[in-house]
Amino acid sequence: MYSLALHVATKRVASGSHDGEVRVWNSDDGKLLLKFLAAPGYAPKLSRTQ
């Protein structure tokens, strides 16, 4: 894992890995909600926005 972001209001956790994979999880039950690859060679940094 390269980065991690938490959005308290939506109870979502996003993780980014050095290989470009981004995953979004439900923090209540740990269920994976979304998984995708960022652009090749790009290690995603995640930030919370409102």
C-alpha positions in Angstrom: 0.0 0.0 0.0 1.3 3.4 -1.0 -1.4 5.7 0.3 -4.6 5.6 2.2 -7.5 8.1 2.6 -10.6 8.0 4.8 -13.9 9.9 4.2 -15.7 9.9 7.5 -19.1 11.1 6.1 -19.4 8.4 3.5 -17.6 5.7 5.5 -15.3 4.9 2.6 -11.6 4.1 2.7 -9.5 4.3 -0.5 -6.1 2.7 -0.8 -3.5 3.2 -3.5 -0.6 0.9 -4.3 2.7 1.6 -6.0 1.6 -0.5 -9.0 -1.2 1.9 -9.7 -4.1 -0.1 -8.3 -6.7 1.9 -6.4 -9.3 0.2 -4.2 -12.3 1.7 -2.4 -13.7 -0.1 0.6 -16.8 0.3 2.9 -15.3 0.9 6.3 -18.4 -0.5 8.1 -18.3 -4.0 6.7 -14.9 -4.1 4.9 -16.5 -4.9 1.5 -14.6 -3.9 -1.6 -16.7 -1.4 -3.6 -14.4 -0.4 -6.4 -11.1 -1.4 -7.9 -9.3 0.2 -10.9 -5.8 0.9 -12.3 -4.4 4.4 -12.5 -2.4 5.4 -15.6 0.7 3.2 -16.1 3.8 4.4 -14.2 1.7 6.5 -11.9 1.5 5.8 -8.2 -1.8 7.4 -7.0 -1.8 9.7 -4.1 -5.3 10.0 -2.6 -6.7 13.0 -0.9 -10.1 13.7 0.7 -12.2 16.3 -1.1 -15.7 17.5 -0.2 
